[in-house]
Amino acid sequence: MHMLNNGLTFLRRKTMNLTSDAFAKSIWVSSGLAMIFALPPLVIFLGIYLHTTNLIAGVIVGFGTHFVLLGLSPRISERLSSFLED
């Protein structure tokens, strides 16, 4: 890192084989992962909370689902990437 104008700037790294297809693929995979990690736990949390009015049970199950999905993120990412291959 270099100091420039009282701010930090990072050295540019040379990117090899970065094509527009790879960039678009990474955007789609990242967006898919974000939806997979956020929406199901949110729906589960709201479903439990609105059905039983038990906030603690909804939070525990929703966060539990979220962290299980995070643990499975490499597999999910590979699967999403394989859908977008040529």
C-alpha positions in Angstrom: 0.0 0.0 0.0 1.1 3.5 -0.7 0.1 6.7 1.1 -1.3 9.2 -1.4 -3.2 12.4 -0.6 -3.8 11.3 3.1 -5.6 8.1 1.9 -4.7 4.5 1.2 -4.5 3.3 -2.3 -3.8 -0.3 -3.2 -1.4 -1.3 -5.9 -3.1 -2.6 -8.9 -2.8 -6.3 -9.3 -2.3 -7.7 -12.7 -5.4 -9.8 -13.5 -4.9 -12.7 -15.9 -7.6 -14.2 -18.0 -10.3 -11.8 -16.7 -12.9 -11.7 -19.4 -16.3 -10.1 -19.5 -17.8 -13.7 -19.3 -15.9 -14.4 -16.1 -17.0 -11.1 -14.6 -20.6 -11.7 -15.5 -20.5 -15.2 -14.1 -19.0 -14.0 -10.8 -21.8 -11.4 -10.5 -24.5 -14.0 -11.1 -23.0 -16.5 -8.7 -22.5 -13.8 -6.0 -26.1 -12.7 -6.4 -27.4 -16.2 -6.3 -25.4 -16.9 -3.1 -26.7 -13.8 -1.5 -30.3 -14.8 -2.1 -29.7 -18.4 -1.0 -28.1 -17.3 2.2 -30.6 -14.5 3.1 -34.0 -15.4 1.8 -34.7 -18.9 3.2 -33.6 -18.1 6.8 -35.6 -14.9 6.7 -38.7 -16.7 5.5 -38.2 -19.4 8.2 -37.7 -16.8 10.9 -40.8 -14.8 9.8 -42.9 -17.9 9.4 -42.1 -19.2 12.9 -42.5 -15.8 14.5 -45.8 -14.9 12.8 -47.3 -18.4 13.3 -46.2 -18.9 16.9 -45.4 -15.3 18.1 -42.3 -16.8 19.6 -39.4 -14.5 18.7 -36.6 -16.6 20.3 -37.6 -19.8 18.5 -37.7 -17.9 15.1 -34.4 -16.3 15.7 -32.7 -19.6 16.7 -34.0 -21.6 13.8 -33.5 -18.7 11.3 -29.9 -18.1 12.4 -29.2 -21.8 12.5 -30.4 -22.2 9.0 -28.3 -19.3 7.9 -25.1 -20.7 9.4 -25.8 -24.2 8.0 -26.1 -22.6 4.6 -22.9 -20.7 5.1 -21.1 -23.9 6.0 -22.3 -25.4 2.7 -21.3 -22.3 0.7 -18.4 -24.0 -1.2 -20.7 -26.7 -2.5 -23.4 -24.3 -3.3 -21.0 -22.0 -5.1 -19.6 -24.8 -7.2 -23.1 -25.9 -8.1 -24.1 -22.4 -9.2 -20.8 -22.0 -11.1 -21.4 -25.3 -13.0 -24.8 -24.1 -14.2 -23.2 -21.1 -15.9 -20.3 -22.9 -17.6 -20.2 -23.1 -21.4 
